[in-house]
Amino acid sequence: MHPCRRPCLFASALLIGALAGCGADVAGTAATVAATEAAQASQAQAQKAKIVEGFKQAQDAGVARAASAAD
């Protein structure tokens, strides 16, 4: 092996190792973001269900008042 190639191979190995580490960090961050977004979506759906239920109750109360006023 030519003596000038050894440092180049070492530098290449370091670069590949560093990039592999970055890839793992990016993958870990992406997984964390995905989990956070899934939790937020679940919370938003629960909040939406509460709001819809509140609207239904208000509508039912309004219908009941209208029916009572018609009597």
VENRA-V506710 format. One record per backbone hydrogen bond with DSSP energy under -1.0 kcal/mol. NH is the residue of the N-H (numbers start at 1). CO is the residue of the C=O. E is the energy in kcal/mol with one decimal. If there is no record, write none. Layout:
NH & CO & E
NH & CO & E
This chain:
5 & 2 & -1.4
9 & 5 & -2.7
10 & 6 & -2.4
11 & 7 & -2.7
12 & 8 & -2.3
13 & 9 & -2.5
14 & 10 & -2.3
15 & 11 & -2.4
16 & 12 & -2.7
17 & 13 & -2.4
18 & 14 & -2.5
19 & 15 & -2.6
20 & 16 & -2.3
21 & 17 & -2.0
22 & 18 & -2.1
23 & 19 & -2.3
24 & 20 & -1.8
25 & 21 & -2.1
26 & 22 & -2.8
27 & 23 & -2.5
28 & 24 & -2.4
29 & 25 & -2.6
30 & 26 & -2.6
31 & 27 & -2.2
32 & 28 & -2.1
33 & 29 & -2.7
34 & 30 & -2.4
35 & 31 & -2.2
36 & 32 & -2.3
37 & 33 & -2.7
38 & 34 & -2.1
39 & 35 & -2.1
40 & 36 & -2.4
41 & 37 & -2.4
42 & 38 & -2.1
43 & 39 & -2.3
44 & 40 & -2.4
45 & 41 & -2.2
46 & 42 & -2.1
47 & 43 & -2.4
48 & 44 & -2.5
49 & 45 & -2.3
50 & 46 & -1.9
51 & 47 & -2.3
52 & 48 & -2.8
53 & 49 & -2.3
54 & 50 & -2.3
55 & 51 & -2.4
56 & 52 & -2.4
57 & 53 & -2.4
58 & 54 & -2.3
59 & 55 & -2.6
60 & 56 & -2.7
61 & 57 & -2.3
62 & 58 & -2.3
63 & 59 & -2.5
64 & 60 & -2.3
65 & 61 & -2.4
66 & 62 & -2.4
67 & 63 & -2.5
68 & 64 & -2.3
69 & 65 & -2.5
70 & 66 & -1.6
